[in-house]
Amino acid sequence: MKRPITKVALLLSLTLAHTLALAQTTTAKLTTAFQKFEADPQMQNGIASLYVIDAKTGQVVFDRNSRLGLAPASTMKIITSISAYELLGKDYRYETKFALRKTGDNASLLIQPSGDPTFGSWRWSLTKEGNVLKGITQALQRTGIKSVGEVVVSNEGWNEETVPDGWMWQDIANYYGAGPAKLNWRENQYDVILRSGKQIGDPVLIVKTVPNLNGYTLRSELTSAAAGTGDNAYIYFPVGTSAAAIRGTIPVNESSFKISGALPSGANQFVSMLSDTLRTLGISMPHEALLQHKGSPQQGFTLFHTVTSPPMDSVVYWFNRKSVNLYGEALVKTIAYNSAGTSDTRKGLEQIRQHWKTQGIAETELAMVDGSGLSPLNRVTTHAQVRLLQHARQQNWYPGFYASLPQFNGMKMKSGTIRGAKGFTGYHKAKDGREYVFAFVVNNYNGSASALVKKMYHVLDELK
């Protein structure tokens, strides 16, 4: 006996057929667009990977080289962000503690940091250097101390090398190459104000640095270039000397041209600025700190002030919105320290790989050497990136993560750029209401990055 087809069953079958038809249409469009992209002269010696799934069903819409490890550039940050949410929690906060041990009219100051990358950052009112210094000085004044004889920074569990393996020499003295320490300050950055000449080839002068640098100087080997040539100035850390060199060019006729560098020691810069602030209040303190790597003194010290960071949600927001490499490296070190008692980046990355292994993602798909994507040695797959993005959609912290993604080409996605590598990964809701999760990474292209980006956008436009 035949059973009649109910209206509900008919509606479901029609809906499924419509969804499959849309998927096939999108797949066909992506196939044509991607083939054209691969045939472009800019891809003559390059390789591209694109992986797209339906966000609601998980159905694969397009797959080209999704299991091939490529240098992801800053699209690596979505892996670090999602992993930080998973392993640290959306409400995680850093604390920097200050304690005193009094000896008569003198005292020792103990600073107990926790790797907070936002300490002294200008991105939040509560973390701005002026507000942080004001809070500490007011708390110190309340203790009645007039002289601090020594400053000790507890550095247990953290190594002195702030730069991860695989970063390039040209990067590490510039602001985007600032590495994390246990005590960071002002995102371990400073600004340099430059004045160029009137003629091409004229020398460029250093006007000042903001803030004034402690125990570290700069010399300019810059020259003036044609108007409109932009910032082509790079800072190089000194070897065997305390004077860094700035090389390259800036445009002619610039009276206050700003570039930014990486502080060699955020801890010393912070202590120096705190000392200067206290001196105006009649309290003396050394300009440099002693880093205590083992057995930091605890006995006799009394806690008098604590600075607490914004929550993880807020840290991830700026990490992705402004692509702050320091934040990614600090998060990886924090994951390592919280799980293994050491800030070794390699241990943090191993924790991340092991976590995602339990979610079915092979360790070989996450061949990472840092947490920001600045290193050209990273190799991850677009398949892994999409899997993490899809996982994020199911979590209670997803709204914060989604909000952290910038918008490019009318799509919510993180971009990534290093020499020879470009990527976009994120989410998009099409006009027909269908939602996609995607990752698109290109390596070893030739020609300009801006020209390549337009062509990548043409491919991604098929999701609209």
C-alpha positions in Angstrom: 0.0 0.0 0.0 1.5 3.4 -1.1 1.7 6.1 1.6 0.8 9.6 0.5 3.6 12.2 0.6 3.0 14.7 3.3 3.3 18.4 2.7 6.1 18.6 5.3 8.1 15.9 3.5 7.6 17.5 0.2 8.7 20.9 1.6 11.8 19.3 3.1 12.7 17.6 -0.1 12.2 20.8 -2.1 14.3 22.8 0.4 17.1 20.2 0.2 17.0 20.2 -3.6 17.2 24.0 -3.6 20.1 24.0 -1.2 22.0 21.5 -3.3 21.3 23.5 -6.5 22.6 26.6 -4.8 25.7 24.7 -3.7 26.3 23.4 -7.2 25.9 26.8 -8.6 28.3 28.4 -6.2 30.8 25.6 -6.6 30.6 26.0 -10.4 31.2 29.7 -10.1 34.1 29.3 -7.7 35.6 26.6 -10.0 35.6 29.0 -13.0 36.9 32.0 -11.0 39.6 30.0 -9.3 40.8 28.4 -12.6 41.1 31.9 -14.0 43.0 33.0 -10.9 45.5 30.2 -11.1 46.1 30.9 -14.8 46.9 34.6 -14.0 50.5 35.6 -14.8 50.9 36.6 -11.1 50.5 32.9 -10.2 53.1 31.7 -12.8 55.3 30.3 -10.0 52.8 30.6 -7.2 50.4 28.3 -5.4 47.0 28.9 -4.0 44.7 27.1 -1.6 40.9 27.8 -1.2 38.6 25.9 1.1 34.9 26.9 1.5 32.2 25.2 3.4 28.5 25.8 4.1 28.4 27.3 7.6 25.2 25.6 8.6 25.6 22.2 7.2 29.4 21.8 7.0 29.1 20.7 3.4 32.2 21.4 1.3 31.4 24.0 -1.3 34.9 24.2 -2.8 38.3 22.6 -2.2 41.5 23.3 -3.8 44.8 22.4 -2.1 43.1 22.5 1.3 45.4 20.0 2.9 48.6 21.7 1.6 50.6 23.6 4.2 51.3 27.2 3.2 52.7 30.3 4.9 49.5 31.9 6.3 50.9 35.4 7.2 48.6 37.1 9.7 45.6 34.8 9.0 47.5 32.7 11.5 46.0 35.0 14.1 42.6 33.4 13.8 44.2 30.1 15.0 45.9 31.8 18.0 42.7 33.8 18.9 40.4 30.7 18.8 43.0 28.7 20.7 43.3 31.4 23.4 39.6 31.4 23.9 39.6 27.6 24.2 42.7 27.2 26.5 42.6 30.4 28.5 38.9 31.5 28.4 37.1 34.6 27.3 37.2 36.2 30.7 41.0 35.6 31.2 42.8 38.6 32.6 46.5 39.3 33.3 47.7 40.8 36.6 50.8 42.9 37.3 51.5 43.1 41.0 53.6 45.5 43.0 55.0 44.8 46.4 57.3 46.6 48.9 59.8 45.5 51.5 60.6 48.3 53.9 64.0 48.7 55.5 63.9 51.9 57.6 63.4 54.8 55.3 64.4 52.8 52.3 62.5 50.0 50.5 62.8 47.4 47.8 60.2 47.3 45.0 59.2 43.9 43.6 57.3 43.8 40.4 55.5 40.5 39.6 54.3 40.6 36.0 52.4 37.9 34.2 53.1 38.6 30.5 50.4 41.2 30.1 50.7 42.6 26.5 48.3 45.4 27.2 50.3 47.0 30.2 50.7 50.6 29.2 48.9 50.3 25.9 47.1 53.3 24.4 44.1 51.2 23.2 42.2 51.3 26.5 41.7 54.1 29.0 42.6 51.9 32.0 45.9 50.7 30.3 47.2 54.0 29.1 50.6 54.8 30.4 49.6 57.9 32.2 46.7 56.2 34.1 48.9 53.2 34.9 51.7 55.4 36.3 49.3 57.5 38.2 47.7 54.5 39.9 51.1 53.1 40.9 52.5 56.4 42.2 49.4 57.1 44.2 49.5 53.7 45.8 53.2 54.1 46.6 52.6 57.5 48.1 50.1 56.0 50.5 52.8 53.7 51.9 54.8 56.7 53.0 58.0 55.5 51.3 60.4 58.3 50.1 63.2 56.2 48.7 63.3 52.9 46.7 66.8 51.4 46.8 66.3 48.6 44.3 63.7 47.4 41.8 63.4 43.6 41.2 61.3 42.2 38.3 60.3 38.6 38.9 61.0 36.8 35.6 60.6 33.2 36.7 59.4 30.9 33.9 60.2 33.4 31.2 63.3 33.5 29.0 65.0 36.8 28.1 64.6 36.1 24.3 61.4 37.9 23.4 61.6 37.1 19.7 60.2 33.7 18.5 62.2 31.4 16.3 61.9 32.2 12.6 61.5 36.0 12.7 63.5 38.0 10.2 66.3 40.4 11.1 64.7 43.2 9.1 61.5 42.9 11.2 62.6 42.5 14.8 63.6 46.1 15.6 60.5 47.6 14.1 57.2 48.0 15.9 55.6 45.0 14.3 58.5 42.9 15.4 58.2 43.8 19.1 58.3 40.5 21.0 56.7 39.8 24.4 58.4 39.6 27.8 57.0 38.9 31.2 56.9 42.7 31.8 55.8 44.5 28.7 55.3 48.3 28.4 53.5 50.4 25.7 53.3 47.3 23.6 57.1 47.4 23.7 57.0 50.2 21.1 58.4 53.7 20.7 57.9 56.4 18.0 60.7 58.2 16.1 60.0 61.6 14.7 62.1 62.3 11.6 62.9 65.4 9.4 63.8 64.9 5.8 65.7 67.3 3.5 64.4 69.4 0.6 66.4 67.5 -2.1 66.4 63.8 -3.0 69.4 62.2 -1.4 69.6 64.7 1.5 70.2 63.1 4.9 67.3 62.6 7.3 67.6 63.8 10.9 66.2 62.3 14.0 64.1 65.0 15.8 63.1 62.9 18.9 61.7 59.7 20.2 58.5 59.2 22.1 59.1 58.3 24.9 62.7 59.2 25.6 64.6 55.9 25.4 66.5 54.5 28.3 70.0 53.0 27.6 69.3 52.8 23.9 70.2 55.3 21.1 69.5 55.7 17.4 71.5 56.9 14.5 70.0 57.8 11.1 71.5 56.5 7.9 68.3 57.5 6.1 68.1 59.6 2.9 65.3 61.7 1.4 63.4 60.2 -1.5 60.9 61.5 -4.0 57.6 62.9 -2.7 54.9 60.3 -2.3 57.3 57.4 -1.9 56.0 56.7 1.6 57.7 55.0 4.6 60.6 52.9 3.5 62.6 53.3 6.7 63.7 50.2 8.8 65.3 50.1 12.2 68.0 47.5 12.8 68.9 46.3 16.3 72.6 46.9 17.2 75.1 44.1 17.5 77.7 44.7 20.3 76.6 48.3 20.7 73.6 50.2 22.2 73.0 52.3 19.1 70.5 51.1 16.5 70.6 52.2 12.9 67.7 53.4 10.8 68.2 52.7 7.1 66.1 53.4 3.9 64.2 56.5 2.8 61.3 58.8 3.7 59.9 61.4 1.3 61.4 64.9 0.9 60.0 67.9 2.8 58.8 66.1 5.8 59.2 68.0 9.1 57.6 65.5 11.5 57.5 62.0 9.8 56.7 59.2 12.3 57.9 55.7 12.3 57.8 53.2 15.2 60.3 50.8 16.6 60.5 47.9 19.1 61.9 48.5 22.5 64.8 46.2 23.4 63.6 46.1 27.0 60.0 47.0 27.9 60.9 46.4 31.6 63.7 48.9 31.7 61.7 51.5 29.8 58.8 51.1 32.3 61.1 51.4 35.4 62.8 54.4 33.9 59.5 56.2 33.3 58.1 55.2 36.7 61.3 56.6 38.3 61.0 59.9 36.5 57.4 60.2 37.6 58.2 59.4 41.2 61.1 61.9 41.2 58.6 64.7 40.5 56.8 63.7 43.8 60.0 63.6 45.8 60.5 59.8 45.8 63.8 58.5 44.5 64.1 55.1 42.6 66.7 53.5 40.3 66.2 53.8 36.5 66.9 50.2 35.8 65.5 46.9 37.2 67.1 43.7 38.2 65.6 40.7 36.3 65.3 37.8 38.8 65.0 34.6 36.8 65.0 32.1 39.7 63.9 32.3 43.3 62.4 35.7 43.2 62.4 37.1 46.8 59.0 36.9 48.4 59.7 37.1 52.2 59.0 40.4 53.8 57.2 41.9 50.7 53.8 43.4 51.1 51.5 43.7 48.1 50.3 47.3 47.7 49.0 47.6 44.1 47.7 45.4 41.3 47.1 46.4 37.6 44.6 44.1 35.9 44.3 43.8 32.1 41.1 44.0 30.0 39.5 40.5 29.4 40.5 38.1 26.6 37.5 39.3 24.5 39.0 42.8 24.4 42.5 41.6 23.8 41.5 39.4 20.9 39.5 42.4 19.4 42.6 44.5 19.0 44.8 41.5 18.1 42.7 40.9 15.0 41.5 44.4 14.2 45.0 45.9 14.2 47.0 42.7 13.7 49.2 43.3 16.7 51.8 40.6 16.5 52.9 41.2 20.1 49.5 40.0 21.4 49.7 36.8 19.5 53.1 35.9 20.8 52.1 36.8 24.3 49.0 34.6 24.2 51.1 31.6 23.0 53.6 32.2 25.8 50.8 32.5 28.3 49.3 29.2 27.1 52.7 27.6 27.6 53.3 29.2 31.0 49.9 28.3 32.4 50.2 24.6 31.3 53.9 23.9 31.7 55.3 26.6 33.9 57.5 28.0 31.1 57.0 30.6 28.5 58.7 28.6 25.7 56.8 29.4 22.5 57.4 25.9 21.2 55.6 24.4 24.2 52.6 26.8 23.8 52.3 25.8 20.1 52.5 22.2 21.0 49.6 22.7 23.5 47.6 24.3 20.7 48.3 21.4 18.3 47.4 18.8 20.9 44.2 20.6 21.7 43.1 20.6 18.1 44.2 17.0 17.6 41.4 16.0 20.0 39.0 17.8 17.6 40.2 15.7 14.7 42.8 18.2 13.2 46.1 16.5 12.4 49.2 18.1 14.0 50.8 18.2 10.6 48.2 20.7 9.5 49.4 23.2 12.1 53.1 23.4 11.5 53.5 26.7 13.4 56.6 28.5 14.7 54.9 31.6 16.1 51.5 32.9 17.1 51.2 35.9 14.8 52.2 34.7 11.4 55.1 37.1 11.0 57.5 34.2 10.5 57.8 32.9 6.9 58.4 29.5 8.3 54.8 28.8 9.4 52.9 26.2 7.4 49.2 25.6 8.0 46.3 24.4 5.9 43.2 26.2 4.9 41.3 23.1 5.9 42.5 23.5 9.5 41.7 27.2 9.5 38.1 26.6 8.3 37.7 23.8 10.8 38.7 26.2 13.6 36.4 28.9 12.3 33.5 26.5 12.1 34.2 25.3 15.7 34.2 28.9 16.9 30.6 29.4 15.6 29.4 26.9 18.1 31.0 28.5 21.2 29.6 31.0 23.7 32.5 33.3 23.0 31.8 33.5 19.2 30.2 37.0 19.3 33.4 38.5 20.6 35.6 36.6 18.1 33.4 37.5 15.2 33.4 41.2 16.3 37.2 41.1 16.2 37.4 40.3 12.5 37.9 43.3 10.2 35.8 43.9 7.1 37.4 43.7 3.7 35.6 43.6 0.4 32.3 43.6 2.3 33.2 40.4 4.1 34.2 39.6 7.7 37.7 38.2 7.4 41.2 38.4 8.7 43.8 39.4 6.2 47.5 38.4 6.1 50.5 39.8 4.3 54.2 39.0 4.4 56.6 38.9 1.5 55.3 36.5 -1.1 52.2 35.5 1.0 48.7 36.8 1.1 45.6 35.4 2.7 42.0 36.0 3.8 40.0 33.8 6.1 36.6 34.4 7.7 32.8 34.3 7.2 30.3 35.7 4.8 26.5 35.7 4.4 25.4 35.8 0.8 22.4 37.8 -0.5 20.4 34.6 -0.6 21.0 34.1 3.1 23.5 31.2 2.8 26.4 31.5 5.1 30.0 30.4 4.3 33.2 29.8 6.1 36.3 30.1 4.0 40.1 30.4 3.9 42.1 31.6 0.9 45.9 31.6 1.0 48.4 32.4 -1.8 52.2 31.8 -1.7 55.0 32.8 -4.0 53.1 35.1 -6.3 54.9 37.7 -8.3 54.0 41.3 -8.9 52.3 43.7 -6.6 50.3 42.6 -3.5 47.5 45.2 -4.3 47.0 43.7 -7.8 46.8 40.2 -6.4 44.3 41.2 -3.7 41.9 42.5 -6.3 42.1 39.2 -8.1 41.5 37.3 -4.8 38.5 39.5 -4.2 37.1 38.5 -7.6 37.2 34.9 -6.6 35.6 35.6 -3.2 32.9 37.7 -4.8 31.4 34.4 -6.0 30.2 33.9 -2.4 28.1 37.0 -2.5 
